[in-house]
């Protein structure tokens, strides 16, 4: 079920920053160092996400 969040663009040094809500960060196991793709279209900005393996445990990866 889609969920809508409102986020704020802020500044960090000379960069602009969008802070992701904690449920999004935790739900996709995102953390410092993860890289995300931005897709910019005429009707919006999209961040296609796939769930990432947890950074806390090597046992999360099933081989």
Secondary structure, 3 states (H helix, E strand, C coil): CCCCCCCCEEEECCEEEECCCHHHHHHCCCCCCCCCCCEEECCEEECCCCCCCCCCCHHHCCC
